[in-house]
């Protein structure tokens, strides 16, 4: 079974980020997270296998992604507390393969990213293959682009998120026929986004911030 890991204020000091001088409540952490998962630091010798995102203009650079996080936070004047979330999913051998032996990890990465995006949060993800276990990293803006509210997680939300992840894997690998409906996992969260609506809002947002 896939494992969902979350970097929080409680375990940050024990993570690989503890060597940095910045903390999750400082804006610099956004660039640190993003350059780490996309493997675009000067010290990185092994590139990310795949990078994708929701909530940003097409062909966005790392600078564009960082700026996108900061602009949303500035728009709602929400510059305190956690600036970005970092989560990652680790898979056991063969878990991302369908019945024909095809690897569906990209499909899984996109479908799971919708957990955040459809609730109104910009998200960047990257697939890493440089360790024994295939894994996907996610960096999520802590500020909702629809409401300006912060992302809040608790035990109940985390359990629903894990259940959604398990069903995403089953769906993408052909072991689940029923379509995925995020409403089933978010207690009917009222601010769910569809991509067509967001694309219109996205360009208006960038137009007014330019």
C-alpha positions as CSV (number, residue, x, y, z in Angstrom):
1,X,0.0,0.0,0.0
2,X,1.2,3.5,-0.9
3,X,2.4,5.7,2.0
4,X,1.4,9.3,2.3
5,X,4.0,11.5,4.1
6,X,3.5,15.1,5.3
7,X,6.1,17.7,6.3
8,X,4.6,19.6,9.2
9,X,5.8,22.1,11.8
10,X,6.1,19.2,14.2
11,X,8.4,17.0,12.1
12,X,10.2,19.7,10.1
13,X,13.2,19.8,12.3
14,X,13.7,16.0,11.7
15,X,13.4,16.3,7.9
16,X,16.0,16.9,5.2
17,X,15.0,20.6,5.2
18,X,16.3,21.1,8.8
19,X,19.7,22.1,7.4
20,X,18.1,25.2,5.8
21,X,17.9,28.5,7.7
22,X,14.3,29.1,6.7
23,X,11.2,27.6,8.3
24,X,7.7,26.7,6.9
25,X,6.3,30.1,8.0
26,X,8.9,32.1,5.9
27,X,8.3,32.9,2.2
28,X,11.8,31.5,1.2
29,X,10.5,28.0,2.0
30,X,8.4,28.0,-1.2
31,X,11.4,28.2,-3.5
32,X,13.3,25.7,-1.3
33,X,10.5,23.2,-1.6
34,X,9.9,23.7,-5.3
35,X,13.6,23.6,-6.4
36,X,14.0,20.4,-4.2
37,X,11.1,18.5,-5.8
38,X,11.8,19.6,-9.3
39,X,15.5,18.9,-8.9
40,X,16.6,22.2,-10.3
41,X,19.2,23.1,-7.6
42,X,22.8,23.3,-8.6
43,X,23.7,20.3,-6.4
44,X,21.1,18.1,-8.1
45,X,22.7,15.5,-10.4
46,X,19.6,13.4,-11.0
47,X,16.6,15.2,-12.6
48,X,13.0,14.6,-11.7
49,X,11.4,12.1,-14.0
50,X,8.3,14.2,-14.5
51,X,7.0,17.6,-13.3
52,X,3.4,18.9,-13.5
53,X,1.2,21.5,-11.9
54,X,-2.3,22.9,-11.6
55,X,-3.1,26.6,-11.1
56,X,-0.3,28.2,-13.1
57,X,0.1,29.6,-16.6
58,X,1.3,27.1,-19.2
59,X,5.0,26.4,-19.5
60,X,5.7,28.1,-16.1
61,X,9.3,28.3,-15.0
62,X,10.4,27.7,-11.4
63,X,10.4,31.5,-10.9
64,X,6.8,31.6,-12.3
65,X,5.7,28.9,-9.8
66,X,7.3,30.7,-6.8
67,X,5.8,34.0,-7.9
68,X,2.4,32.3,-8.4
69,X,2.4,31.1,-4.7
70,X,3.4,34.6,-3.5
71,X,0.9,36.4,-5.6
72,X,-2.0,34.4,-4.3
73,X,-0.9,35.0,-0.8
74,X,-0.4,38.7,-1.5
75,X,-3.8,39.0,-3.1
76,X,-5.5,37.8,0.1
77,X,-3.0,39.5,2.3
78,X,-2.3,36.2,3.9
79,X,1.4,36.2,4.7
80,X,1.5,34.5,8.1
81,X,1.7,30.9,9.2
82,X,2.6,28.0,6.9
83,X,3.4,29.3,3.4
84,X,3.4,26.0,1.6
85,X,2.8,22.3,2.3
86,X,5.1,19.5,1.2
87,X,3.7,16.0,0.9
88,X,4.9,12.9,-0.9
89,X,3.6,9.5,-1.8
90,X,5.9,6.4,-1.8
91,X,4.9,3.2,-3.7
92,X,5.9,-0.4,-3.2
93,X,7.3,-2.3,-6.2
94,X,4.7,-2.9,-8.9
95,X,2.0,-0.9,-7.2
96,X,1.7,1.6,-10.1
97,X,1.4,-1.0,-12.8
98,X,-1.9,-1.8,-14.5
99,X,-3.0,-5.3,-15.6
100,X,-0.9,-5.0,-18.8
101,X,2.3,-4.1,-17.0
102,X,2.1,-0.4,-18.0
103,X,3.3,2.1,-15.4
104,X,0.4,4.5,-14.5
105,X,2.4,6.7,-12.1
106,X,1.9,9.9,-14.2
107,X,-1.9,9.3,-14.2
108,X,-1.8,8.7,-10.5
109,X,0.2,11.9,-9.9
110,X,-2.3,14.0,-11.9
111,X,-5.4,12.5,-10.3
112,X,-4.0,12.9,-6.8
113,X,-3.0,16.5,-7.5
114,X,-6.7,17.2,-8.1
115,X,-7.3,16.6,-4.4
116,X,-5.7,20.0,-3.7
117,X,-6.5,21.8,-6.9
118,X,-10.3,21.1,-7.0
119,X,-10.5,22.4,-3.4
120,X,-8.9,25.7,-4.6
121,X,-5.2,25.2,-3.9
122,X,-2.3,25.6,-6.4
123,X,-0.2,22.5,-6.6
124,X,3.1,21.4,-8.1
125,X,4.2,17.8,-8.3
126,X,7.3,15.9,-9.4
127,X,7.9,12.2,-9.8
128,X,11.3,10.9,-8.5
129,X,12.9,7.6,-9.5
130,X,16.3,8.1,-7.8
131,X,15.6,5.8,-4.8
132,X,14.6,2.2,-4.3
133,X,10.9,3.2,-4.2
134,X,9.1,5.3,-6.8
135,X,7.6,8.4,-5.2
136,X,5.8,11.6,-6.1
137,X,6.4,14.9,-4.3
138,X,3.7,17.6,-3.9
139,X,4.1,21.2,-2.9
140,X,0.8,23.0,-2.2
141,X,0.0,26.6,-1.7
142,X,-1.4,27.0,1.8
143,X,-3.7,29.8,0.7
144,X,-6.9,29.0,-1.3
145,X,-7.1,31.0,-4.5
146,X,-10.9,31.1,-4.4
147,X,-11.5,32.1,-0.7
148,X,-8.2,33.2,0.7
149,X,-8.5,30.7,3.5
150,X,-5.6,28.6,4.7
151,X,-5.4,24.8,4.1
152,X,-6.2,23.1,7.4
153,X,-5.6,19.4,7.9
154,X,-6.5,17.2,10.8
155,X,-6.9,13.5,11.4
156,X,-10.2,13.3,9.7
157,X,-9.0,15.2,6.6
158,X,-5.9,13.1,6.4
159,X,-7.8,9.9,6.6
160,X,-10.1,11.1,3.7
161,X,-7.0,12.1,1.7
162,X,-5.4,8.7,2.2
163,X,-8.6,7.0,1.2
164,X,-8.8,9.1,-2.0
165,X,-5.1,8.2,-2.7
166,X,-5.9,4.5,-2.4
167,X,-8.9,4.8,-4.7
168,X,-6.9,6.9,-7.2
169,X,-4.3,4.1,-7.4
170,X,-7.0,1.5,-7.9
171,X,-8.7,3.6,-10.6
172,X,-5.6,4.4,-12.6
173,X,-4.3,0.8,-12.6
174,X,-7.7,-0.5,-13.7
175,X,-8.7,-2.2,-10.5
176,X,-11.6,0.2,-9.9
177,X,-14.4,0.7,-12.4
178,X,-16.3,3.4,-10.5
179,X,-15.3,7.0,-11.4
180,X,-13.7,9.2,-8.8
181,X,-15.8,12.0,-7.2
182,X,-13.8,14.2,-4.8
183,X,-17.1,15.2,-3.2
184,X,-17.3,11.8,-1.6
185,X,-14.0,12.5,0.3
186,X,-14.4,16.1,1.2
187,X,-17.9,16.1,2.8
188,X,-19.4,18.0,-0.1
189,X,-16.9,20.8,0.0
190,X,-18.7,23.7,-1.7
191,X,-15.7,25.4,-3.4
192,X,-14.7,22.6,-5.8
193,X,-13.2,23.9,-9.0
194,X,-13.6,22.7,-12.5
195,X,-10.7,23.3,-14.9
196,X,-12.5,25.4,-17.5
197,X,-13.7,27.8,-14.8
198,X,-10.3,28.1,-13.3
199,X,-8.5,28.7,-16.6
200,X,-10.7,31.8,-17.0
201,X,-10.0,33.0,-13.5
202,X,-6.3,32.3,-13.8
203,X,-5.7,34.7,-16.7
204,X,-7.8,37.4,-15.0
205,X,-5.8,37.0,-11.9
206,X,-2.5,37.4,-13.7
207,X,-3.9,40.3,-15.7
208,X,-4.8,42.3,-12.6
209,X,-1.5,41.4,-10.8
210,X,0.7,42.4,-13.7
